[in-house]
Amino acid sequence: MSTLQKKLRIISLEDSPLDAELILNTLQEDGLVLAWTRVDNRVDYELAIHNFQPDLILADYKLPNFNGAQALEIAKILCPDIPVIVISGVVGEETAVELLKNGATDFILKDRLGRLVPAVHRAIMEVESRNARRQAEADLHELNGQLEHRVVERTNELQAKNAIMEEDLEMARELQMAFLPSHFPTFPRGAPEAESAVKFSSFFHPTSLVSGDFYNVIRISDSSVGIFVCDVMGHGVRAALVTAIMRALEEQLDDIANDPGALLTQMNHHLRVILQQLENTVFATACYITLDVTTGRLSYANAGHPDPLLVRKATGKIEMIGIGQKHGPAIGLVKNISYDTHDLKLQAGDRVLLFTDGLFEVENAQEESFGKSRLRDAIRRCARLPLNKMVQDVSREIEDFAKDQAFTDDVCLVGMELSRLEPNIAPISHHRLLISGEPLYKRGRVTC
């Protein structure tokens, strides 16, 4: 309720009862409901402020032993929010200005009491407006405090959940890293890595805790080895889950591990059965090669993946494996697709490098990609180095190119070197699955 709509409590500092009565009548004629007390000295004035709890003070400027200026100073100390209107008979303009500067709400001459009622209304409205503003500020402060408290609580909840997620992601990272080869097979079986007829080296750099890139090196038989590299669309957890599926499918299809085209075809069929249940399209590029160490025959199939590079020791030339040949689409996109197996011959000392596209899509601060041509140049410069050193130096050159720029994609590089042929290892014939005496697949073609 407005102060003007309830009983207005007024202290009248006035030594003239007649003037006080005149002021009171002026206010009552306007319809104001008043609680009124009159004082005429300092002591009673201070007591009235404490006991009467006024809404407004009307102070005569000149009293026998007291004046309006002193009354104003006391009010500023004892009740700073209460408006003080000074009422006087004759006073100079300079005095009136000084009173207003010192905090008086208004100054009214006694022979112009017609100005008193508007002045009272204005003073009370200013008080109410100020009080409303303070209340709003207090409410806002309380609301801000509640909001800050809720933000702190929510932040703590999110931090706790993030900590759990980070622990889960760290576990996922450890599991995914466990999927990668901890050591490579040697030929003949049991030979030290330094004396193996086939040597391997790798570089693996995920952009986050978990990766959409995956590779594996598997012993198919005593005389053959397979290398599988894939790159799942996207990054993070979703891509990492698909790599786990790819790893499981690779192991499930070990009976046809010696035929790259057959393996990619079956993998595409099984992956589509799984991924078609998702609303969003997910796919993976993949390349799979096998090497027979007794003959040097390399067989390969490609599902939308960057072509591996072949470094010929005899000539120093770098060739793209599969250039000009038909490759199938990425795995998981098209059903009833068949992937072809192609062959080529390696000589002792030849090297094969398989990688994901993140290797040459690394960018520097000028947003330039490392690119395939820089990759070939880097490999050419390192071609005479031992395989491990070659892979390390190529990967380091790519990191130096990026400098402080974070890799925008997962990076995977796998190198293989046929150090020598091992014709004395008896090759194991290819596995075949038979149904009613007929092979389940034909070389390079599987129809699902």
N, C-alpha and C positions, 0 to 999 in steps of 0.2 A: 504494500500500500504506500502511496506517495505520502511524504511528510505533510504536504498541504491538505491531504484528505483526512488526516488524523489530528489530534490535539497538538498544536505547535507550542513547544516549551521555549519561553523567551525570558532572558534575564534583561531587565531594564536598569542600566546604570544611570540614575537620574536623581539629582538632589531636589528637584521641584516636583511635588506631587501633582500640581496642576498640569505641568508639561507631560508628566508620565500618563495622566488620565487622558490627555488629548491624543497622545500617541496610541494608547490602547484603543480608544474609540475609533480612531482612523483605521486601525487594522480590523476591528470587529465589524465595522460598516462594510468591509469588503467580504464578509462572510467567513473569515478565518476563525477557527476554533482554537482558543489559546489557553495555555497554562502559563500564568504570569507571576513573576516575582520582581520586586523592585529593591535595589540596594543603592546606597549613596556613599560608600567608603570602600577602601581597599580590602579590609579584613572580611567584611560581609560579601564582597564581590568574589574573593577567592573561595570562601565557604560555599557560596551559591554554585560556583562552577563544579565543586566536588559533589555537593549534595543534590542539587537540582537537575544536573545533567542536561544542560540546555541544547536546543536545536539551533538557536540563534541568540546573538548578543547585540543589543542596541545600547550604545555607549554615548553619553553626553561627553562633549570634548572637555568642558571646563567645569570642575567641581571644586569645592573649597580646598580640600587637601589631596586632590586626586585629579587625573585628567584622562582623556580618551587615548592619548598616546601610550601612557603607562598601562592602561587597561588592555590595549592591543598587544603589548609586549607580554603581559601575563597570560593572555589567551593563547598566544603562539606557543607558550611553554606548557600550559596546563591542558589546553584543548585545541590543538593546532588545526583540527579539521572543522571546527565550528566557525561559521562566518560571523564577522564583526562589522556592523554598520554604525558608523560614527554620525551622531546627530548633534548639531550645535546651533547656537544662535547666530553669532557673527564671527567668522574666522577668515583669515586670509587665504588667498588662493595657494600660496606657497605651502602653507600648513596642510591644506587639503591634499595637495599633490604628494607631500611627504608621507602623509598617512596612508595614502593608496599604495605608494611605493613600499611601505613597510608591511603591507599585507591586509589592510582594511578592504573589505569587500565593496563598500560604497561610502559616500559621504553625502549626507542630506542636511540641508538647512531647515531650521524649525519653522520658518515662514513659508516653506515649500513642502509641506508634508504630503502633498499630492504625489510626490515622487517616491514616497516611502513604500506604498503597497507594491508597485512594480519592482522596486529594489529588493523587497523581501522575497517575492516570487522568484526573481532571478537568482538570488543567493541560495535559496533552498533547492532550486532546480540544479544549480551547479554542484551543490553538495551531493544530491542524489545521482547526478551523472558521474561525479567522481567516484562515489561509492559503488555504482554499478560497474564502472570500469575496473575498479580494484577487485570487485568480486569476480568479474570475468577473467582478470589476470590471475587471480587465485585459483579459479576453476581450471584455467588453462595450465597453470603450473602443476596443479594436482593431476590433471590429465596427462601432462608430459611426464610426470613422475611415474604414473601408472604405465604409460606407454614405454618409458625407458625400462621399467621393471619387466614388462612383457617382452621387450626386445632382448633383454639380458637372458631371460628364461628361454626364449626361443633360440637365441644364439647358443646357449649351453646345450639345448636339445640337439640343435643341428651339429654342433661340434662333436657331441657324443655319437650321433648317427654317422657323421663323417669319419670318425675314428673307427667305427665298426666297418664302414665301407672300405676304408683304407686297409684295414686288416684283411678283409675279404679279398680286396684287389691284390694285396701282397701275397696272399695264399694262392690266388689265381696265377699271379706271375710266377711263383715258384713252381706250381704245377705245369704251367706252360713251358717254362725253361727245362723242366724235367722231360718234356716230350722231345726236346731237341737232343741230338746225339751227344752223349758225354765222351765218347771216344769213337774212332772210326775203324771199320774192319780192315784187316791187313791180308795180303795175298803173297805167298801161300798162308793158309790159316795158321795163326800163332806166330807169324814172323814179326819182329820188331817194326815199329812204324818207319824207322829210318831205312829199313831193308825191304819194305813192302814194294811189290810191283806196281801198286796203285797208291798214290798219296792223296790226302784231302786236307783242305783248310777252309775256314769259314769266318765270316764277319756278320754279326747280327745286332741291329740297333733299333729297338722299338721306340716309337715316339712317346709312348706312355707306358704305364706299368705292364699292360698286356698288349699284345700285338696281333695284327691281322695277317702277318707274314709267318710262314712255316716252312721248314725244310727237314728232310730226313735222308740219311744214307744207310742203306740196308744191304746186307749180304744176301743175295738170292741163292747162290750155291757156292761151292768151293772155287768156281772159276768165273763167277759173274757178280756184279754189284749194280745196285740201282740208286739213283739220286732223284728225289722228288722235291720240287719247290712250288709253293703256291702263294697267292696273294689274294686275300679275301677283301671284297669291297668294303670301304669304310675303315674305321679305327675303333679302338676301345673294346669294351666287353663283348658287344654283339659279334664283332669280327673274330675276337678270340674264341668265342664259343664255336663258331663255324670251323676254325682251324682244328679244334678238338674233334669235331665230327670228321674232318678230312683225315686226321691222324687215325681215327678208329676205322674209317673205311679203307684206308691204306693197309692196315693190318688184316682187316677182314678179307681183303682181296689178294692175299699173298700167294694164292694158287696161280694167279696170272701175272705175278710181279715181273716175269721175264718178258712180257709183251706190253710195251708202253701204250699202244693204241687201245688194246683191250682193257687195260686197267683204267684209263681215263674214261672210256665209254661206260664201263660199269659204275665208276665213281659218279659220273654225271647222272646216271639213272637213279642211283640210291639217294644222291643229294637232292634231286628234284622231288622225290617222294617226300623227303623231310621238309624242304623249304617251301613247297607249294601250300603248306598249311599256314604260312605267314602272310600277313597283309602286304608287307613291303617286299620289293624285289631284292634278293640277295644272290650274289654270284661270286665265283672265285676264278681267277686265271691260274693256270698250272702248267708246268712242264715236267716231263718225266723221261729220264734217259737210263739206259742200261749199258754196261760195258762187259764184254767177254774178254778176260785177260789172256786167254790162250790164243785168240785170233786178232784182237784189237778191234773187233766189230762193235760199233756204237749204234744202238737203236734208240729212237726218240719219238715222242709224240708231244704235240703242243696244243693247249686249249686257251687261246687268246693271250698267251704270255709272251713277254719279250724274248726274242730269239737268243739262245745262249751264244757265247763266243768261243771259237776254237783258235788256239794259238799254235801254229805249226812250228815245231822246233827247227826243222830242216831249212825253212825259208824265212821264218820270223813273221810270216804273214798272219793277219788276224781275219778269220772268216766268221760270218754269221751262220750258225747252224740252222738250216731250214729256210734260208732266204730263197724266195721264189717258189716255195712249195706251199701247198694248201694246208692251212691250219684250221682246226675246228674252233667254234666259239667258246667263250668262257663256260666253265662248269656250272650247272644249275640254271641255265637260261632256256635251253631248247631240249625238248624230249625227243627220244628216238634218234639221237644223233650218234654217228660213228666217227671215231677218231682214227686217222691213219698212222701206221708205224713206218718210219723211214730209217734207213741204214746208211752208215758211212764208215770208213776205215781210219783208225788212228794208228800212228806210228809211235815208236818209243820216243818219249820226251814231249809228246804233244800234250797240251793242256786244254781243259774245257772249263769255262766259267759260266755259272748259272746265277741269275740275280732277279730281284723284283724291280719294278719300275721306279721305286723310291730311290734307287741308287743313282740314277741320272737325272731325277727331278729335284734333287737338292738345290736350294737357291742361296745366293749370297745376299749381301746387304743391298745390292742394286737390283734385286729381284731377277737376276739372271739364273737360268737353270744350268746345272753342271753339263747336262746334255750327253748324247751318245758319242759325239765326236771327241769331247774331252775324255770320256771314259775310255775310248779306244786308244787315245794318245797316252793316257796314264798307264794302261795295260802294256802298250808297246814299250814305254820307258822302263817298265819293271820286268819285262819278259825274260830276261836272263837271270833274274834273281831266283833263289830257291822259292818253292811254292808258298810256304808260310810267309816269307818276307815279301813276296809279290802281293799277296792278299792284304797284308798289313799296310804296305806302302800305298797301295791303291786306295784303301779305305781312309788312310791318314790324309791323302791328297784331297779326297772329297771333304773330309772334316775341315781341312785348312781352307778350302774354297768357301765353305759356309761360314767359317770363323765363328762369330758369336750368334749367328742365326740358328734358331732351333730347326731341326729337321721337320718338314711338314708331312712326311710319310715314313712308314716303317721301311727299314733298309735291310736287305738280306743279300749276301754274296757267298757263294760256295764255289771253291776251286777244286778241280781234280786233275791229277797228272798221271799219265801212263808212263811210269819210269822204264818199264821193259815188258816184253811179252813173256808169258809163262806157258809155253806149249806143252810142258810135261804134266800140267794139272789136268786130270781127266775131267772133261766137261760133263755136267749132269744134264740129261735131256730135259727139255721144257716140260713143265707140268701140263696136263690136259684134264679137264673135267669131262666125263663121258655121260651121255644120256642115251640109252638104247643103242650103245655102240657108236654113236655119232659125236663128234666134238661139239662142245657147247659154243665155242667161238671159232672163227677163222682169223688167221693172223691179220691184225690191223683193222678188223671189222667186227663189231659186235652189234647186233640189232636187239634192242630191248623192247 
